[in-house]
Amino acid sequence: MKITKEQITTGWSFRRVLSILFGGIILYKAAITQEVVSAIFGVALVAMGVLNIDCTGGCCGGSCNR
């Protein structure tokens, strides 16, 4: 999967912003408590928000035909 500038800068929705916000909160808490599993989950949420990856439709992994 090639990541382009257009993929990051266009198509912003409430879900994307919420994903980045919650991921940031989880990363902050994981840094304070030094929990690795929470940090991985936080990074995944932030990455999904920034890169506009949506796994709610059952097509995670780039196998969607959108």
C-alpha positions as CSV (number, residue, x, y, z in Angstrom):
1,M,0.0,0.0,0.0
2,K,1.5,3.3,-1.1
3,I,0.7,6.2,1.1
4,T,0.2,9.5,-0.7
5,K,-0.1,13.1,0.5
6,E,-3.7,13.2,-0.8
7,Q,-4.6,10.2,1.4
8,I,-3.4,12.1,4.5
9,T,-4.7,15.6,3.7
10,T,-8.2,14.8,2.2
11,G,-11.3,13.0,3.5
12,W,-11.1,14.2,7.1
13,S,-14.2,13.1,9.1
14,F,-15.3,13.1,12.7
15,R,-14.2,9.4,13.0
16,R,-10.6,10.2,11.9
17,V,-10.3,13.1,14.4
18,L,-11.8,11.0,17.2
19,S,-9.4,8.1,16.4
20,I,-6.4,10.4,16.6
21,L,-7.7,12.0,19.8
22,F,-8.4,8.7,21.6
23,G,-5.1,7.3,20.3
24,G,-3.2,10.3,21.7
25,I,-4.9,9.9,25.0
26,I,-4.1,6.2,25.2
27,L,-0.5,6.9,24.2
28,Y,-0.2,9.5,26.9
29,K,-1.5,7.2,29.6
30,A,0.7,4.3,28.3
31,A,3.7,6.6,28.6
32,I,2.9,7.5,32.1
33,T,2.2,3.9,33.2
34,Q,4.8,2.4,30.9
35,E,2.4,-0.2,29.4
36,V,3.7,-1.5,26.1
37,V,0.4,-3.1,25.0
38,S,-1.5,0.1,25.5
39,A,1.1,2.0,23.6
40,I,0.8,-0.4,20.6
41,F,-3.0,0.1,20.6
42,G,-2.6,3.9,20.8
43,V,-0.1,3.9,17.9
44,A,-2.5,1.8,15.9
45,L,-5.4,4.2,16.5
46,V,-3.3,7.2,15.6
47,A,-2.0,5.6,12.5
48,M,-5.5,4.5,11.4
49,G,-6.7,8.1,11.8
50,V,-3.8,9.8,10.1
51,L,-3.6,7.3,7.2
52,N,-7.4,7.0,6.8
53,I,-7.5,3.3,7.3
54,D,-11.0,2.1,8.2
55,C,-11.4,-1.4,9.7
56,T,-15.1,-1.1,10.5
57,G,-16.4,-2.5,7.2
58,G,-14.6,-5.8,7.4
59,C,-12.0,-4.9,4.8
60,C,-8.9,-4.3,6.9
61,G,-5.6,-4.9,5.2
62,G,-6.3,-3.1,2.0
63,S,-8.5,-5.8,0.4
64,C,-11.4,-3.5,-0.2
65,N,-12.6,-2.5,-3.6
66,R,-13.6,1.1,-3.0
